[in-house]
Amino acid sequence: MTTDADRAASVRVRGCRHALGERGRVTHRLVRTSSDPPRRDGSVGSTNPRGYSYRTEKTWVAEPLPDSPDGGADVILVGVRTLSDGVRQWWGEDGWTYSPTRFFPALLVVSSLRSKPFLVPLEAYTATEEVSE
């Protein structure tokens, strides 16, 4: 029988139920990238007076985990986050704005209890223990 505490400690993402604290295995992590990194010298493209480009596309990209010889790592699920890809735009005196173009869920995991959490795409996560309903 499922108690209220069990329901509170589990999350449902795209029809799959995962329990917070469950162990799993991941093959990739998400890294934030920019299509046009800031340029201080203003030598290429249009820039604002501070040397940054006027428009930058910010996206999350899945990359293989570093330092994993077998291509994966054992992790503990600690949360779910909603991320967005979008466009960062300079508007002069008004400053920077960010306009999201796409939203998607990602899992927040840690490789040990003392390590920094990192984000992984749903497709890269495989649970290694069953979650009871």
KABEL-V81889 format. One record per pair of residues at least 24 apart in sequence whose C-alpha atoms are under 7 Angstrom apart, sorted by sequence separation. I is the first residue (numbers start at 1). J is the second residue. If there is no record, write none. Layout:
# KABEL-V81889
i=<I,I>
j=<J,J>
This chain:
# KABEL-V81889
i=<34,81,82,33,34,60,80,81,32,33,59,80,81,32,33,58,59,80,81,32,33,58,79,80,31,32,57,58,79,30,31,57,78,79,30,31,56,57,77,78,30,55,56,77,29,30,55,56,76,77,28,29,55,75,76,28,29,54,55,75,76,28,29,54,75,27,28,74,75,27,27,27,26,27,25,26,25,26,25,24,25,24,23,24,23,22,23,21,22,21,20,21,20,20,30,29,30,29,30,28,29,28,27,26,26,25,26,24,25,24,25,24,25,23,24,23,23,22,19,18,2>
j=<58,105,106,58,59,85,105,106,58,59,85,106,107,59,60,85,86,107,108,60,61,86,107,108,60,61,86,87,108,60,61,87,108,109,61,62,87,88,108,109,62,87,88,109,62,63,88,89,109,110,62,63,89,109,110,63,64,89,90,110,111,64,65,90,111,64,65,111,112,65,71,72,72,73,72,73,73,74,74,74,75,75,75,76,76,76,77,76,77,77,77,78,78,79,119,119,120,120,121,120,121,124,124,124,125,125,126,125,126,126,127,127,128,127,128,128,129,129,131,131,133>
